[in-house]
Amino acid sequence: MDLSCLTPANLSFRTERLSIRVMNQHDLQHFSAIQTDPELMTYIGDVLEPEAFEAKFQARNKCFNDHSQWFTLLIFDRASSALCGSVGFLLEDIDAMRVEIGYLLLSDQQGKGILTEAAKPMMDFIFTSLGARKIFAKCAVENTPSWKVMERLSLKREGCLASDFCVGDTWFDSYYYGLINPSLA
């Protein structure tokens, strides 16, 4: 993979309706709106206490120097400049050229095709510029809207991981979805 392409300028995309850019140190309020909503975090993880949340925000903003961190891209409506949510990716295994993608969308923005529209240019960047061999995503089996987004992005369900992760006291099974770089097929 070509890690030299991982720059803030390269992680800025525009679509017909959306402006998408990598999160920076000035985005604490935006990150908080997404990551501290208990409804959004139901199948993602526990809502963190303020100190742990601040540490997570700071770590995410070091993604260009620490490739073990998620690259978080914020999604904004171009017409209103309103925050819609986020898409992102994790260089899960650089040697295997495998990248995990994820996303969160504010409740009032759901059902409008925003995640599909925002994830496509990011996935194109991951395959074309970064040169990843495979993109994968996973979500709780119960999180039907999330796995439907994966399917709209042409990811294929590859399996189900039993008792894969825990949020609070609840264990969830995960669907695992993947897509091989089309240029390698």
FIVO-417797 format. One record per residue: residue in one letter; chain; x, y, z of N, C-alpha, C, O in turn. Coordinates in nm, 4 decimals. Layout:
residuo,cadena,nxx,nyy,nzz,caxx,cayy,cazz,cxx,cyy,czz,oxx,oyy,ozz
A,A,X,Y,Z,X,Y,Z,X,Y,Z,X,Y,Z $
...
***
This chain:
residuo,cadena,nxx,nyy,nzz,caxx,cayy,cazz,cxx,cyy,czz,oxx,oyy,ozz
M,A,0.0845,-0.1181,0.0000,0.0000,0.0000,0.0000,0.0887,0.1239,0.0000,0.1983,0.1241,0.0561 $
D,A,0.0395,0.2274,-0.0631,0.1133,0.3532,-0.0730,0.0677,0.4484,0.0375,-0.0259,0.5260,0.0183 $
L,A,0.1342,0.4422,0.1533,0.0949,0.5244,0.2677,0.1275,0.6719,0.2471,0.0776,0.7564,0.3215 $
S,A,0.2102,0.7048,0.1477,0.2444,0.8455,0.1224,0.1231,0.9262,0.0761,0.1247,1.0490,0.0837 $
C,A,0.0184,0.8595,0.0285,-0.1009,0.9307,-0.0172,-0.1913,0.9733,0.0987,-0.2896,1.0443,0.0775 $
L,A,-0.1589,0.9307,0.2198,-0.2413,0.9631,0.3361,-0.2085,1.1036,0.3856,-0.1256,1.1232,0.4745 $
T,A,-0.2764,1.2006,0.3248,-0.2618,1.3407,0.3623,-0.4008,1.4015,0.3789,-0.4969,1.3525,0.3196 $
P,A,-0.4128,1.5080,0.4591,-0.5441,1.5731,0.4720,-0.6016,1.6177,0.3372,-0.7222,1.6063,0.3155 $
A,A,-0.5183,1.6676,0.2476,-0.5678,1.7126,0.1166,-0.6256,1.5969,0.0364,-0.7262,1.6137,-0.0326 $
N,A,-0.5635,1.4800,0.0447,-0.6126,1.3633,-0.0298,-0.7369,1.3019,0.0330,-0.8090,1.2269,-0.0326 $
L,A,-0.7621,1.3332,0.1590,-0.8789,1.2786,0.2283,-0.9883,1.3839,0.2396,-1.0491,1.4017,0.3451 $
S,A,-1.0113,1.4514,0.1312,-1.1167,1.5520,0.1193,-1.1909,1.5220,-0.0105,-1.1311,1.5190,-0.1181 $
F,A,-1.3218,1.4999,0.0007,-1.4016,1.4608,-0.1152,-1.5273,1.5462,-0.1230,-1.5772,1.5947,-0.0215 $
R,A,-1.5773,1.5637,-0.2430,-1.7045,1.6330,-0.2647,-1.7905,1.5448,-0.3540,-1.7439,1.4871,-0.4522 $
T,A,-1.9153,1.5367,-0.3171,-2.0124,1.4687,-0.4019,-2.1199,1.5713,-0.4359,-2.1087,1.6882,-0.3990 $
E,A,-2.2214,1.5287,-0.5046,-2.3288,1.6209,-0.5413,-2.3878,1.6906,-0.4185,-2.4140,1.8108,-0.4214 $
R,A,-2.4087,1.6137,-0.3100,-2.4734,1.6704,-0.1913,-2.3809,1.6918,-0.0729,-2.4167,1.7632,0.0208 $
L,A,-2.2619,1.6312,-0.0749,-2.1820,1.6224,0.0464,-2.0416,1.6790,0.0320,-1.9831,1.6810,-0.0762 $
S,A,-1.9906,1.7245,0.1445,-1.8509,1.7619,0.1591,-1.7948,1.6692,0.2675,-1.8515,1.6592,0.3763 $
I,A,-1.6849,1.6025,0.2381,-1.6285,1.5013,0.3269,-1.4812,1.5354,0.3473,-1.4065,1.5532,0.2511 $
R,A,-1.4407,1.5442,0.4739,-1.3014,1.5774,0.5023,-1.2554,1.5086,0.6295,-1.3355,1.4725,0.7157 $
V,A,-1.1247,1.4916,0.6390,-1.0680,1.4263,0.7561,-1.0856,1.5170,0.8780,-1.0722,1.6390,0.8686 $
M,A,-1.1152,1.4563,0.9904,-1.1340,1.5284,1.1161,-1.0011,1.5915,1.1602,-0.8938,1.5369,1.1346 $
N,A,-1.0102,1.7080,1.2271,-0.8908,1.7727,1.2799,-0.9136,1.8174,1.4242,-1.0194,1.7917,1.4817 $
Q,A,-0.8158,1.8832,1.4814,-0.8194,1.9246,1.6225,-0.9340,2.0200,1.6545,-0.9689,2.0356,1.7715 $
H,A,-0.9928,2.0837,1.5551,-1.1011,2.1797,1.5780,-1.2392,2.1140,1.5736,-1.3405,2.1834,1.5823 $
D,A,-1.2443,1.9828,1.5604,-1.3711,1.9120,1.5398,-1.4231,1.8364,1.6620,-1.5026,1.7434,1.6481 $
L,A,-1.3794,1.8754,1.7800,-1.4240,1.8043,1.9004,-1.5762,1.8030,1.9121,-1.6344,1.6998,1.9456 $
Q,A,-1.6408,1.9154,1.8851,-1.7865,1.9234,1.8955,-1.8540,1.8285,1.7960,-1.9524,1.7629,1.8303 $
H,A,-1.8021,1.8208,1.6736,-1.8597,1.7304,1.5731,-1.8401,1.5846,1.6141,-1.9331,1.5042,1.6068 $
F,A,-1.7192,1.5514,1.6570,-1.6898,1.4136,1.6980,-1.7776,1.3755,1.8165,-1.8272,1.2631,1.8243 $
S,A,-1.7963,1.4687,1.9078,-1.8798,1.4444,2.0253,-2.0249,1.4182,1.9861,-2.0894,1.3296,2.0422 $
A,A,-2.0765,1.4947,1.8904,-2.2157,1.4770,1.8477,-2.2402,1.3362,1.7957,-2.3493,1.2814,1.8115 $
I,A,-2.1389,1.2785,1.7339,-2.1521,1.1448,1.6767,-2.1253,1.0366,1.7818,-2.2033,0.9426,1.7966 $
Q,A,-2.0169,1.0507,1.8526,-1.9681,0.9438,1.9412,-2.0346,0.9384,2.0787,-2.0174,0.8400,2.1506 $
T,A,-2.1094,1.0410,2.1165,-2.1707,1.0395,2.2500,-2.3220,1.0206,2.2445,-2.3895,1.0329,2.3467 $
D,A,-2.3752,0.9912,2.1279,-2.5183,0.9652,2.1139,-2.5432,0.8173,2.1468,-2.5034,0.7297,2.0700 $
P,A,-2.6085,0.7890,2.2602,-2.6287,0.6491,2.3001,-2.6997,0.5642,2.1960,-2.6692,0.4458,2.1813 $
E,A,-2.7954,0.6243,2.1225,-2.8672,0.5496,2.0197,-2.7722,0.5083,1.9071,-2.7755,0.3939,1.8619 $
L,A,-2.6872,0.6016,1.8615,-2.5921,0.5696,1.7558,-2.4908,0.4650,1.8000,-2.4458,0.3834,1.7196 $
M,A,-2.4555,0.4674,1.9262,-2.3504,0.3797,1.9770,-2.4026,0.2425,2.0209,-2.3246,0.1596,2.0677 $
T,A,-2.5316,0.2176,2.0066,-2.5920,0.0914,2.0514,-2.5129,-0.0302,2.0064,-2.4867,-0.1202,2.0862 $
Y,A,-2.4745,-0.0337,1.8795,-2.4036,-0.1493,1.8241,-2.2556,-0.1209,1.7972,-2.1883,-0.2003,1.7315 $
I,A,-2.2047,-0.0074,1.8477,-2.0667,0.0317,1.8200,-1.9780,0.0140,1.9423,-1.8752,-0.0535,1.9361 $
G,A,-2.0174,0.0740,2.0517,-1.9377,0.0663,2.1738,-1.9989,0.1538,2.2811,-2.0934,0.2287,2.2568 $
D,A,-1.9437,0.1429,2.3984,-1.9938,0.2215,2.5110,-1.9676,0.3698,2.4881,-1.8665,0.4074,2.4289 $
V,A,-2.0592,0.4535,2.5354,-2.0366,0.5977,2.5358,-1.9336,0.6235,2.6454,-1.9538,0.5863,2.7610 $
L,A,-1.8248,0.6868,2.6084,-1.7123,0.7030,2.6998,-1.7312,0.8201,2.7955,-1.7999,0.9176,2.7649 $
E,A,-1.6684,0.8078,2.9117,-1.6626,0.9185,3.0068,-1.5774,1.0293,2.9434,-1.4968,1.0016,2.8546 $
P,A,-1.5949,1.1557,2.9887,-1.5252,1.2691,2.9244,-1.3743,1.2520,2.9079,-1.3212,1.2846,2.8017 $
E,A,-1.3045,1.2028,3.0078,-1.1584,1.1886,2.9967,-1.1202,1.0853,2.8901,-1.0293,1.1082,2.8103 $
A,A,-1.1896,0.9729,2.8896,-1.1618,0.8686,2.7903,-1.2026,0.9145,2.6507,-1.1359,0.8819,2.5526 $
F,A,-1.3110,0.9895,2.6415,-1.3547,1.0424,2.5137,-1.2503,1.1384,2.4565,-1.2172,1.1311,2.3381 $
E,A,-1.1984,1.2285,2.5408,-1.0956,1.3238,2.4969,-0.9723,1.2497,2.4468,-0.9128,1.2888,2.3464 $
A,A,-0.9333,1.1421,2.5167,-0.8171,1.0624,2.4745,-0.8431,0.9978,2.3388,-0.7533,0.9920,2.2547 $
K,A,-0.9638,0.9498,2.3171,-0.9998,0.8887,2.1886,-0.9928,0.9932,2.0770,-0.9402,0.9656,1.9692 $
F,A,-1.0455,1.1124,2.1026,-1.0418,1.2202,2.0042,-0.8978,1.2565,1.9689,-0.8638,1.2707,1.8514 $
Q,A,-0.8140,1.2714,2.0702,-0.6735,1.3069,2.0463,-0.6019,1.1968,1.9682,-0.5231,1.2258,1.8781 $
A,A,-0.6290,1.0707,2.0025,-0.5655,0.9587,1.9314,-0.6068,0.9573,1.7846,-0.5233,0.9360,1.6967 $
R,A,-0.7345,0.9797,1.7579,-0.7830,0.9800,1.6193,-0.7168,1.0915,1.5372,-0.6979,1.0776,1.4164 $
N,A,-0.6824,1.2001,1.6028,-0.6188,1.3111,1.5328,-0.4698,1.2879,1.5103,-0.4019,1.3741,1.4544 $
K,A,-0.4191,1.1755,1.5521,-0.2789,1.1383,1.5271,-0.2686,1.0307,1.4197,-0.1636,0.9683,1.4042 $
C,A,-0.3762,1.0090,1.3459,-0.3815,0.8992,1.2483,-0.2737,0.9080,1.1414,-0.2282,0.8047,1.0923 $
F,A,-0.2317,1.0274,1.1042,-0.1303,1.0396,0.9998,0.0075,0.9949,1.0476,0.0922,0.9563,0.9671 $
N,A,0.0293,1.0001,1.1778,0.1570,0.9560,1.2360,0.1477,0.8188,1.3015,0.2483,0.7492,1.3160 $
D,A,0.0277,0.7806,1.3408,0.0054,0.6521,1.4075,-0.0994,0.5759,1.3275,-0.2194,0.5974,1.3448 $
H,A,-0.0540,0.4874,1.2405,-0.1449,0.4174,1.1502,-0.2262,0.3080,1.2170,-0.2981,0.2345,1.1492 $
S,A,-0.2160,0.2959,1.3498,-0.3032,0.2033,1.4213,-0.4354,0.2715,1.4591,-0.5226,0.2092,1.5196 $
Q,A,-0.4494,0.3978,1.4238,-0.5700,0.4752,1.4552,-0.6630,0.4829,1.3344,-0.6191,0.4739,1.2198 $
W,A,-0.7912,0.4997,1.3621,-0.8895,0.5214,1.2564,-0.8687,0.6578,1.1915,-0.8412,0.7559,1.2606 $
F,A,-0.8817,0.6644,1.0604,-0.8890,0.7895,0.9864,-1.0372,0.8252,0.9835,-1.1158,0.7586,0.9161 $
T,A,-1.0755,0.9291,1.0555,-1.2156,0.9682,1.0679,-1.2445,1.0850,0.9752,-1.1821,1.1906,0.9855 $
L,A,-1.3393,1.0655,0.8847,-1.3783,1.1697,0.7895,-1.5198,1.2156,0.8238,-1.6121,1.1346,0.8327 $
L,A,-1.5352,1.3446,0.8427,-1.6657,1.4010,0.8762,-1.7433,1.4305,0.7482,-1.6864,1.4717,0.6471 $
I,A,-1.8729,1.4086,0.7548,-1.9627,1.4281,0.6410,-2.0501,1.5497,0.6704,-2.1143,1.5577,0.7751 $
F,A,-2.0513,1.6447,0.5759,-2.1336,1.7649,0.5895,-2.2241,1.7791,0.4677,-2.1858,1.7449,0.3558 $
D,A,-2.3443,1.8297,0.4910,-2.4349,1.8643,0.3832,-2.3798,1.9909,0.3158,-2.3551,2.0909,0.3832 $
R,A,-2.3608,1.9872,0.1859,-2.3018,2.1026,0.1162,-2.3939,2.2245,0.1184,-2.3460,2.3375,0.1275 $
A,A,-2.5236,2.2034,0.1104,-2.6168,2.3164,0.1038,-2.6277,2.3892,0.2379,-2.6315,2.5122,0.2411 $
S,A,-2.6326,2.3150,0.3474,-2.6543,2.3762,0.4792,-2.5304,2.3796,0.5671,-2.5294,2.4484,0.6692 $
S,A,-2.4261,2.3066,0.5295,-2.3036,2.2882,0.6103,-2.3289,2.2112,0.7390,-2.2431,2.2085,0.8272 $
A,A,-2.4450,2.1489,0.7507,-2.4781,2.0720,0.8713,-2.3998,1.9415,0.8738,-2.3789,1.8779,0.7705 $
L,A,-2.3568,1.9025,0.9936,-2.2911,1.7736,1.0133,-2.3925,1.6622,0.9906,-2.5041,1.6678,1.0422 $
C,A,-2.3538,1.5616,0.9139,-2.4397,1.4458,0.8888,-2.3914,1.3239,0.9662,-2.4723,1.2451,1.0152 $
G,A,-2.2597,1.3080,0.9775,-2.2036,1.1903,1.0429,-2.0577,1.1753,1.0050,-1.9879,1.2732,0.9785 $
S,A,-2.0130,1.0498,1.0029,-1.8732,1.0234,0.9677,-1.8604,0.8909,0.8948,-1.9411,0.7995,0.9117 $
V,A,-1.7568,0.8836,0.8137,-1.7096,0.7587,0.7551,-1.5626,0.7515,0.7921,-1.5007,0.8531,0.8238 $
G,A,-1.5079,0.6336,0.7879,-1.3670,0.6242,0.8215,-1.3096,0.4904,0.7840,-1.3798,0.3994,0.7399 $
F,A,-1.1779,0.4808,0.8030,-1.1112,0.3554,0.7737,-0.9935,0.3349,0.8673,-0.9366,0.4290,0.9227 $
L,A,-0.9600,0.2083,0.8823,-0.8497,0.1646,0.9664,-0.7599,0.0753,0.8823,-0.8073,-0.0177,0.8171 $
L,A,-0.6305,0.1038,0.8839,-0.5349,0.0184,0.8132,-0.5170,-0.1068,0.8979,-0.4202,-0.1188,0.9731 $
E,A,-0.6097,-0.1987,0.8853,-0.6186,-0.3149,0.9742,-0.4967,-0.4055,0.9633,-0.4480,-0.4555,1.0646 $
D,A,-0.4473,-0.4272,0.8435,-0.3270,-0.5091,0.8239,-0.2545,-0.4572,0.7001,-0.2914,-0.4884,0.5869 $
I,A,-0.1508,-0.3774,0.7239,-0.0778,-0.3134,0.6134,-0.0113,-0.4176,0.5244,-0.0146,-0.4058,0.4019 $
D,A,0.0495,-0.5204,0.5855,0.1172,-0.6229,0.5061,0.0200,-0.7001,0.4173,0.0524,-0.7330,0.3032 $
A,A,-0.0991,-0.7290,0.4696,-0.2003,-0.8006,0.3916,-0.2819,-0.7048,0.3044,-0.3688,-0.7480,0.2287 $
M,A,-0.2535,-0.5745,0.3156,-0.3215,-0.4712,0.2367,-0.4734,-0.4761,0.2575,-0.5521,-0.4672,0.1632 $
R,A,-0.5111,-0.4907,0.3866,-0.6526,-0.5027,0.4231,-0.6941,-0.3807,0.5061,-0.6268,-0.3442,0.6025 $
V,A,-0.8059,-0.3185,0.4672,-0.8547,-0.1959,0.5299,-0.9980,-0.2158,0.5765,-1.0833,-0.2614,0.5004 $
E,A,-1.0239,-0.1812,0.7021,-1.1591,-0.1858,0.7559,-1.2244,-0.0496,0.7378,-1.1604,0.0535,0.7584 $
I,A,-1.3518,-0.0490,0.6993,-1.4270,0.0763,0.6915,-1.5385,0.0735,0.7956,-1.5837,-0.0325,0.8388 $
G,A,-1.5813,0.1940,0.8343,-1.6912,0.2074,0.9291,-1.7595,0.3413,0.9088,-1.7094,0.4274,0.8365 $
Y,A,-1.8733,0.3581,0.9727,-1.9506,0.4803,0.9540,-2.0526,0.4965,1.0650,-2.0977,0.3992,1.1254 $
L,A,-2.0879,0.6215,1.0904,-2.1941,0.6583,1.1840,-2.2699,0.7760,1.1232,-2.2087,0.8675,1.0681 $
L,A,-2.4008,0.7740,1.1328,-2.4823,0.8802,1.0754,-2.5806,0.9295,1.1810,-2.6488,0.8496,1.2452 $
L,A,-2.5876,1.0607,1.1987,-2.6818,1.1174,1.2944,-2.8237,1.0724,1.2605,-2.8588,1.0564,1.1436 $
S,A,-2.9033,1.0525,1.3629,-3.0383,0.9963,1.3459,-3.1228,1.0726,1.2441,-3.1925,1.0110,1.1636 $
D,A,-3.1174,1.2064,1.2466,-3.2013,1.2849,1.1557,-3.1517,1.2836,1.0114,-3.2169,1.3392,0.9231 $
Q,A,-3.0378,1.2213,0.9870,-2.9809,1.2140,0.8519,-2.9969,1.0748,0.7891,-2.9623,1.0547,0.6726 $
Q,A,-3.0484,0.9809,0.8651,-3.0584,0.8432,0.8181,-3.1693,0.8267,0.7150,-3.2681,0.9000,0.7150 $
G,A,-3.1503,0.7281,0.6268,-3.2510,0.6963,0.5265,-3.2479,0.7850,0.4031,-3.3428,0.7843,0.3246 $
K,A,-3.1400,0.8618,0.3844,-3.1294,0.9530,0.2717,-3.0204,0.9124,0.1724,-2.9965,0.9838,0.0750 $
G,A,-2.9544,0.7995,0.1957,-2.8476,0.7552,0.1066,-2.7146,0.8249,0.1296,-2.6233,0.8136,0.0478 $
I,A,-2.7033,0.8959,0.2392,-2.5824,0.9745,0.2673,-2.4606,0.8859,0.2857,-2.3547,0.9153,0.2303 $
L,A,-2.4731,0.7773,0.3625,-2.3562,0.6926,0.3871,-2.3058,0.6282,0.2592,-2.1850,0.6218,0.2364 $
T,A,-2.3942,0.5817,0.1780,-2.3535,0.5211,0.0515,-2.2806,0.6237,-0.0342,-2.1762,0.5940,-0.0921 $
E,A,-2.3358,0.7441,-0.0422,-2.2748,0.8504,-0.1217,-2.1381,0.8912,-0.0655,-2.0455,0.9176,-0.1421 $
A,A,-2.1248,0.8964,0.0662,-1.9988,0.9382,0.1288,-1.8926,0.8295,0.1237,-1.7741,0.8592,0.1089 $
A,A,-1.9337,0.7048,0.1357,-1.8361,0.5953,0.1408,-1.7751,0.5644,0.0042,-1.6611,0.5186,-0.0027 $
K,A,-1.8472,0.5880,-0.1026,-1.7955,0.5531,-0.2365,-1.6647,0.6243,-0.2712,-1.5707,0.5572,-0.3139 $
P,A,-1.6536,0.7566,-0.2553,-1.5239,0.8179,-0.2887,-1.4128,0.7747,-0.1936,-1.2968,0.7666,-0.2340 $
M,A,-1.4467,0.7471,-0.0680,-1.3463,0.6986,0.0264,-1.2975,0.5604,-0.0160,-1.1774,0.5336,-0.0130 $
M,A,-1.3887,0.4733,-0.0549,-1.3499,0.3394,-0.0990,-1.2674,0.3459,-0.2271,-1.1713,0.2706,-0.2430 $
D,A,-1.3044,0.4354,-0.3184,-1.2264,0.4529,-0.4405,-1.0837,0.4960,-0.4060,-0.9878,0.4461,-0.4649 $
F,A,-1.0699,0.5878,-0.3113,-0.9374,0.6313,-0.2651,-0.8594,0.5127,-0.2064,-0.7410,0.4955,-0.2354 $
I,A,-0.9256,0.4324,-0.1248,-0.8600,0.3180,-0.0599,-0.8081,0.2196,-0.1639,-0.6963,0.1696,-0.1515 $
F,A,-0.8874,0.1916,-0.2654,-0.8450,0.0977,-0.3692,-0.7469,0.1604,-0.4684,-0.6449,0.0995,-0.5005 $
T,A,-0.7761,0.2803,-0.5168,-0.6989,0.3395,-0.6255,-0.5706,0.4069,-0.5775,-0.4630,0.3778,-0.6296 $
S,A,-0.5800,0.4953,-0.4804,-0.4623,0.5701,-0.4334,-0.3808,0.4920,-0.3321,-0.2588,0.4806,-0.3443 $
L,A,-0.4488,0.4387,-0.2326,-0.3794,0.3640,-0.1270,-0.3326,0.2277,-0.1776,-0.2284,0.1776,-0.1355 $
G,A,-0.4094,0.1689,-0.2671,-0.3718,0.0403,-0.3253,-0.4042,-0.0793,-0.2382,-0.3342,-0.1805,-0.2427 $
A,A,-0.5104,-0.0684,-0.1583,-0.5505,-0.1810,-0.0735,-0.5971,-0.2982,-0.1593,-0.6513,-0.2793,-0.2682 $
R,A,-0.5757,-0.4174,-0.1095,-0.6193,-0.5389,-0.1752,-0.7636,-0.5712,-0.1390,-0.8394,-0.6231,-0.2210 $
K,A,-0.8012,-0.5392,-0.0129,-0.9351,-0.5752,0.0336,-0.9871,-0.4708,0.1322,-0.9142,-0.4205,0.2177 $
I,A,-1.1148,-0.4406,0.1169,-1.1895,-0.3598,0.2143,-1.2854,-0.4547,0.2841,-1.3482,-0.5394,0.2206 $
F,A,-1.2961,-0.4395,0.4160,-1.3954,-0.5180,0.4884,-1.4672,-0.4302,0.5894,-1.4194,-0.3229,0.6260 $
A,A,-1.5813,-0.4771,0.6330,-1.6606,-0.4088,0.7352,-1.7353,-0.5139,0.8134,-1.7619,-0.6232,0.7633 $
K,A,-1.7688,-0.4808,0.9356,-1.8499,-0.5730,1.0152,-1.9460,-0.4926,1.1005,-1.9212,-0.3765,1.1331 $
C,A,-2.0560,-0.5566,1.1359,-2.1562,-0.4910,1.2198,-2.2370,-0.5987,1.2912,-2.2349,-0.7160,1.2537 $
A,A,-2.3075,-0.5562,1.3940,-2.3949,-0.6479,1.4665,-2.5019,-0.7021,1.3719,-2.5552,-0.6289,1.2885 $
V,A,-2.5323,-0.8293,1.3856,-2.6359,-0.8926,1.3041,-2.7672,-0.8138,1.3139,-2.8406,-0.8017,1.2159 $
E,A,-2.7954,-0.7610,1.4324,-2.9199,-0.6864,1.4550,-2.9204,-0.5490,1.3890,-3.0262,-0.4872,1.3769 $
N,A,-2.8052,-0.5006,1.3466,-2.7941,-0.3663,1.2895,-2.8224,-0.3705,1.1385,-2.7337,-0.3488,1.0560 $
T,A,-2.9460,-0.3984,1.1065,-2.9881,-0.4149,0.9673,-2.9537,-0.2950,0.8790,-2.9042,-0.3150,0.7681 $
P,A,-2.9779,-0.1705,0.9234,-2.9419,-0.0577,0.8348,-2.7927,-0.0559,0.7990,-2.7567,-0.0176,0.6876 $
S,A,-2.7068,-0.0963,0.8913,-2.5627,-0.0942,0.8639,-2.5242,-0.1984,0.7604,-2.4506,-0.1675,0.6667 $
W,A,-2.5730,-0.3224,0.7755,-2.5325,-0.4221,0.6760,-2.6000,-0.3988,0.5405,-2.5498,-0.4445,0.4379 $
K,A,-2.7129,-0.3285,0.5397,-2.7727,-0.2919,0.4105,-2.6866,-0.1880,0.3383,-2.6762,-0.1910,0.2157 $
V,A,-2.6242,-0.0952,0.4139,-2.5298,-0.0008,0.3524,-2.4142,-0.0786,0.2916,-2.3734,-0.0510,0.1787 $
M,A,-2.3610,-0.1754,0.3652,-2.2497,-0.2560,0.3137,-2.2872,-0.3217,0.1816,-2.2073,-0.3240,0.0879 $
E,A,-2.4079,-0.3746,0.1742,-2.4529,-0.4397,0.0516,-2.4700,-0.3384,-0.0621,-2.4403,-0.3701,-0.1772 $
R,A,-2.5178,-0.2164,-0.0314,-2.5291,-0.1128,-0.1349,-2.3917,-0.0698,-0.1851,-2.3790,-0.0208,-0.2973 $
L,A,-2.2886,-0.0880,-0.1022,-2.1517,-0.0556,-0.1415,-2.0828,-0.1719,-0.2134,-1.9628,-0.1661,-0.2403 $
S,A,-2.1581,-0.2765,-0.2442,-2.1109,-0.3959,-0.3169,-2.0236,-0.4882,-0.2332,-1.9610,-0.5790,-0.2878 $
L,A,-2.0179,-0.4672,-0.1021,-1.9477,-0.5625,-0.0168,-2.0332,-0.6891,-0.0071,-2.1561,-0.6822,-0.0077 $
K,A,-1.9675,-0.8035,0.0018,-2.0360,-0.9324,0.0085,-2.0244,-0.9899,0.1491,-1.9187,-0.9842,0.2119 $
R,A,-2.1356,-1.0454,0.1969,-2.1326,-1.1087,0.3294,-2.0459,-1.2333,0.3211,-2.0719,-1.3231,0.2410 $
E,A,-1.9424,-1.2381,0.4049,-1.8476,-1.3489,0.4030,-1.8647,-1.4425,0.5214,-1.8109,-1.5532,0.5218 $
G,A,-1.9390,-1.3985,0.6212,-1.9582,-1.4870,0.7349,-2.0225,-1.4175,0.8525,-2.0509,-1.2978,0.8500 $
C,A,-2.0445,-1.4970,0.9557,-2.1023,-1.4482,1.0803,-2.0085,-1.4896,1.1930,-1.9741,-1.6071,1.2066 $
L,A,-1.9680,-1.3930,1.2728,-1.8783,-1.4179,1.3853,-1.9617,-1.4222,1.5130,-2.0201,-1.3212,1.5523 $
A,A,-1.9674,-1.5374,1.5773,-2.0502,-1.5553,1.6961,-1.9900,-1.4830,1.8160,-1.8689,-1.4856,1.8381 $
S,A,-2.0770,-1.4189,1.8925,-2.0378,-1.3513,2.0167,-1.9096,-1.2702,1.9958,-1.8120,-1.2867,2.0689 $
D,A,-1.9114,-1.1831,1.8955,-1.7917,-1.1151,1.8465,-1.7494,-0.9935,1.9279,-1.6300,-0.9679,1.9429 $
F,A,-1.8464,-0.9176,1.9811,-1.8097,-0.7990,2.0590,-1.9175,-0.7681,2.1611,-2.0309,-0.8150,2.1519 $
C,A,-1.8783,-0.6876,2.2586,-1.9670,-0.6567,2.3701,-1.9839,-0.5060,2.3830,-1.8864,-0.4312,2.3759 $
V,A,-2.1080,-0.4618,2.4020,-2.1383,-0.3227,2.4351,-2.2178,-0.3271,2.5641,-2.3241,-0.3889,2.5708 $
G,A,-2.1648,-0.2603,2.6677,-2.2275,-0.2700,2.7991,-2.2160,-0.4134,2.8465,-2.1058,-0.4668,2.8588 $
D,A,-2.3290,-0.4753,2.8730,-2.3314,-0.6151,2.9162,-2.3858,-0.7078,2.8084,-2.4127,-0.8249,2.8355 $
T,A,-2.4022,-0.6574,2.6872,-2.4640,-0.7349,2.5798,-2.3604,-0.7777,2.4770,-2.2845,-0.6961,2.4246 $
W,A,-2.3592,-0.9074,2.4496,-2.2709,-0.9626,2.3464,-2.3480,-0.9718,2.2159,-2.4650,-1.0102,2.2139 $
F,A,-2.2804,-0.9358,2.1057,-2.3428,-0.9366,1.9740,-2.2654,-1.0269,1.8785,-2.1427,-1.0353,1.8837 $
D,A,-2.3405,-1.0944,1.7910,-2.2812,-1.1620,1.6763,-2.2587,-1.0560,1.5690,-2.3309,-0.9564,1.5640 $
S,A,-2.1592,-1.0769,1.4834,-2.1291,-0.9809,1.3758,-2.1387,-1.0471,1.2396,-2.0982,-1.1617,1.2202 $
Y,A,-2.1938,-0.9709,1.1459,-2.1780,-1.0070,1.0057,-2.0473,-0.9457,0.9581,-2.0150,-0.8321,0.9929 $
Y,A,-1.9728,-1.0202,0.8792,-1.8458,-0.9763,0.8221,-1.8665,-0.9648,0.6716,-1.9087,-1.0603,0.6063 $
Y,A,-1.8365,-0.8470,0.6172,-1.8515,-0.8202,0.4747,-1.7158,-0.7838,0.4155,-1.6327,-0.7244,0.4841 $
G,A,-1.6926,-0.8183,0.2904,-1.5660,-0.7852,0.2270,-1.5807,-0.7586,0.0786,-1.6784,-0.7983,0.0150 $
L,A,-1.4794,-0.6891,0.0250,-1.4735,-0.6598,-0.1179,-1.3269,-0.6572,-0.1589,-1.2472,-0.5817,-0.1032 $
I,A,-1.2920,-0.7401,-0.2563,-1.1581,-0.7407,-0.3126,-1.1472,-0.6254,-0.4129,-1.2424,-0.5970,-0.4855 $
N,A,-1.0325,-0.5600,-0.4168,-1.0088,-0.4516,-0.5102,-1.0453,-0.4976,-0.6519,-0.9855,-0.5923,-0.7029 $
P,A,-1.1431,-0.4315,-0.7164,-1.1858,-0.4746,-0.8507,-1.0731,-0.4757,-0.9534,-1.0811,-0.5509,-1.0505 $
S,A,-0.9691,-0.3958,-0.9359,-0.8604,-0.3950,-1.0322,-0.7739,-0.5205,-1.0214,-0.6908,-0.5465,-1.1084 $
L,A,-0.7936,-0.5986,-0.9142,-0.7171,-0.7228,-0.8960,-0.7960,-0.8455,-0.9396,-0.7423,-0.9562,-0.9438 $
A,A,-0.9224,-0.8260,-0.9718,-1.0082,-0.9399,-1.0086,-0.9810,-0.9875,-1.1497,-1.0443,-1.0823,-1.1962 $
***
